[in-house]
Amino acid sequence: MHTTFLEHVLDDLEKKQLAIASCIFVLPSKRSGTFLKKHISKRLTKSVFSPQTLSIQEFIEALTGLSQSSNVDLLFNLYAVYKDADIRQHEDFSSFIKWGQTLLHDFNEIDGYLIPAKDILNYLSAIKELNHWSLQKEKTELVENYLQLWGKLENIYGKFTTALLNQKTGYQGLIQRMAVQNLSEQTKASSANPVIFVGFNALNNAESQIIQHYLEQGNAHIYWDIDAYFLNDPIHDAGLFIRNYQREWPYLKNQPKITTQDSFLSPKKISITGVPKNISQTKFVGQLLHNLTTNEQIDLKNTALVLADETLLDPMLKAIPAAIREVNITMGYPLHKTVLHSFFLTYLELCLNVSERGWFYKNVLEFISNPYVSVLSVSEKTDFAKALAKDIKEGNWLYVSPDMLSTYDGSKELLAVMFPEKSISPKEWVDHCLMLIQQLKTIFQSQENALELEYLYRFHTLFNQLGQYLEKVDFMAELKSIKNLFKQLSSVETLDFIGEPLTGLQLMGMLESRNLDFETVIITSVNEGILPSGKSNNSFIPFDVKRDYGLPTYKEKDAIYTYHFYRLIQRAKNVHIIYNTEPDVLEGGEKSRLITQLLTDANIRPYVEHSIAAPEIKIDARPLLHIDKGAVLMEDLKAFAAKGFSPTSLANYIKNPIDFYKRNILKINDLDEVEENIAANTFGTIVHDSLEQLYTPLINSVLTSENVSPLKALIPKIVTQHFQKSLAGVDISRGKFLLVYNVIIKYLQNFINMELQRVKRHNIKILALEEKYEVSLNIPGLDFPVILKGTLDRVDEIDGTVRIIDYKTGKVEPKNVKITDWEELITEYDKSKAFQLLCYAYMFHKKHGTTPLFAGIYSFKNLSQGLFSFVEDKNTLINQDTLVSFENRLNNLIMDIFEAELPLTEKRD
């Protein structure tokens, strides 16, 4: 392998006969300092004190005596200054966070680039004044307020920086500006301790001035990690910054040219692979690493896996083969990507959305379905999470009230913390979260679950931090104001992995790779929008203003990523670049321009191969499911027959024997769900039960206008009763249920109106309502009892002929009750309604011996079409012949069900 950059630096220092142990090394990051020390230790023949290695920020802080303030402290300080500003109406802290962060970023850049704040901020105010969107001469209050803020920016900036400097703290840019102001003849490297600047690329004006000052004062040296191929190309982005320094730094004008490396064009193997979707990339890398472990020429200690998209850390850890024993993770895992974060966030939503009726069931279900609630619940005397989910679904609780929770005796203390009855303050919420962490800690300690305890510890410190902030400030009285702060904190905090930095496979983010060289490099997510990260709009300063004042734009930010990318691959022998071929809008775009650059560069082209990898997918047509009728299934079928086949269960068999098996034999019903919108079967139940109650007093009576008309007045009360019976937790006085309630009332009123029309022309007498029937069937060849059972919605007599009526709230068409071919009756599900009517007529005939009969369906969706009568070849009467034909088909169907050699076979729609 080529000499690594850090070794090249040490070789050159030895050539200059500098005592390496006495040098002060200044590097872009702490991490490269660790590797530098490793290289130094390899060269030593005797023990020495380790030389000082500092990151550039530590070096600059030492010049000022200021310490860097945390992001949240900065936001609080900025908010305090903003609140004091002479603006008519101030926003609350929750709204301020959203734009305060961007303002901080702009202040940081203005200071880091040493731009007079007065000039740029007043310029910004003038631009906003020009751009404001109001067409009226007189500005509205909203516009006034908006412009007032921009006008006060310079004032806010001044007071903010003064407040920070009084506290001896600052943000990065401010510390850098102060360091530049403090530079003098005295600030220089001592003759005994030369300062060595190593491997810088993108420097802001402050850093650039500080480094130049040291170089000009003497006894300081700078080393650039740049390949001649990029530096000498006037338009290659990887050399953009260093070309500028060569051109603009007075120090470099008088010096020999920047020393470059020449390794990019040396032979190497670059394979570029497109893989569909994010997770497939991790699977592909897993396979790639597996292949590398079997290749003896590849040293995993000299291999880096670089994740351009750091959110892939978790799935990537799962994809690394077990054969790789040592992995050093140098990047933190963002706390807001953890499941524990979603636990606290759903808990916060629950506390925020409590009303006088309690907690909305969706918020409760979302919260109790979180794995951490499950862990807490299982450790209690009663597993309340399971019981509560069951009760919500079975009781159809749209809201869960404190009274409902009081029934779970064994978990009262925990439930009081999880479901606070009154609205709580931010401080109380933080205390509750710390209590929950304490309980989880006890459980995970008993399980010796180190990773979960680490997550808990990080959130424990985060909540303690939050608690301390809340004690300091008086502007966060409402719970909603903590939501943005909690999100902000958890998005900047990370769970840091502690590893042995110099051993094993190195798993890192793009920035951690600075100054380091590896023989084998794997880079994932090389897509536009991720690498480079593309235009981000986290600034109030327009593009042209940035250009005028020399602030970095997206062009410079892209160049930073381009430099890191090329620097990673310039000395490597084996490079694997992986990109997502199917990017989502949120995951960046097409393959990165960096890949296109490699593919189109004639000088590097011989070493590059490009392929698309896709997981092998075999889609075999799924064979139809067959369930053989073994002894156990035959016994189950016989037991079912003894209890009774219902017309619906037989219709299920006609539709799909597997449906019949699942629903009727295995009794696997559809999942109980809370009905926010009423389910079709519940709707049907309320209509049926209400009709039964309305008509029960009229059984055995002849219907007349006098006894049917009064029923209309009873409808609202009866429907209300049945709503409460079927859907206990709902409120029918508002919302969707009020609409459904009115629809049912309308249906029943229409039905009574239709009945009143009928009684004028026909003599109708009610014989029975919702009457249950059970009939034994004698089926040739079956020596065990088979029963047909069912409930007839209504039996009446019309002009002397018995009529069997079925109510349907779903859609019915005339063809569903009409048959021309008897075979269709037991093979086509389309005819299931005719089949059901014949079952009812058959049972009624068996019990009463009555023929002929009418049978029909009233469909509430199209009542205006009247009764859909069963029709066989234009004949609406069901006589003895019809019933004999039906009996034959029914027997055939049941014999099929019990035919041992005939498996239950799936029917596809």
Secondary structure, DSSP 8 states (H G I E B T S, - for coil): ----HHHHHHHHHHHTT--GGG-EEEESSHHHHHHHHHHHHHH-SS-----EEEEHHHHHHHHHT-EE--HHHHHHHHHHHHHHS--SS---HHHHHHHHHHHHHHHHHHHHTT--HHHHHHHHHHHHHHH----SSS--HHHHHHHHHHHTHHHHHHHHHHHHHHTTEE-HHHHHHHHHHH--TT-S--SSS-EEEES-----HHHHHHHHHHHHHSSEEEE---BHHHHTSTT-GGGHHHHHHHHH-HHHHHS-----B--TTS--EEEEEEESSHHHHHHHHHHHHHHHHT-TT--GGGEEEEESSGGGHHHHHHHS-TT---EEE-S-EEGGGSHHHHHHHHHHHHHHTEETTEEEHHHHHHHHTSHHHHHHHHTSSS-HHHHHHHHHHHHT-SEE-HHHHTT-GGGHHHHHHHS-SS---HHHHHHHHHHHHHHHHHHHHHHT-HHHHHHHHHHHHHHHHHHHHHHH-SS--STHHHHHHHHHHHHH-EE-----TTSSEEEEETGGGTT---SEEEEE--BTTTSS-------SS-HHHHHHHT---HHHHHHHHHHHHHHHHHS-SEEEEEEESS--GGG--SB-HHHHHHHH-TTTGGGEEEEE-------------EE---HHHHHHHHHHHHH-B-HHHHHHHHH-HHHHIIIIIS---------SS--HHHHHHHHHHHHHHHHGGGTTSB--HHHHTTHHHHHHHHHHHHHHHH-TT--TTSHHHHHHHHHHHHHHHHHHHHHHHHHHHS-EEEEEEEEEEEEEE--TT--S-EEEEEEEEEEEEETTEEEEEEEESS---GGGGEES-GGGGGT-GGGHHHHHHHHHHHHHHHHH---SEEEEEEEGGGGGG--EE-EETTB--B-HHHHHHHHHHHHHHHHHHT-TTS-EE----
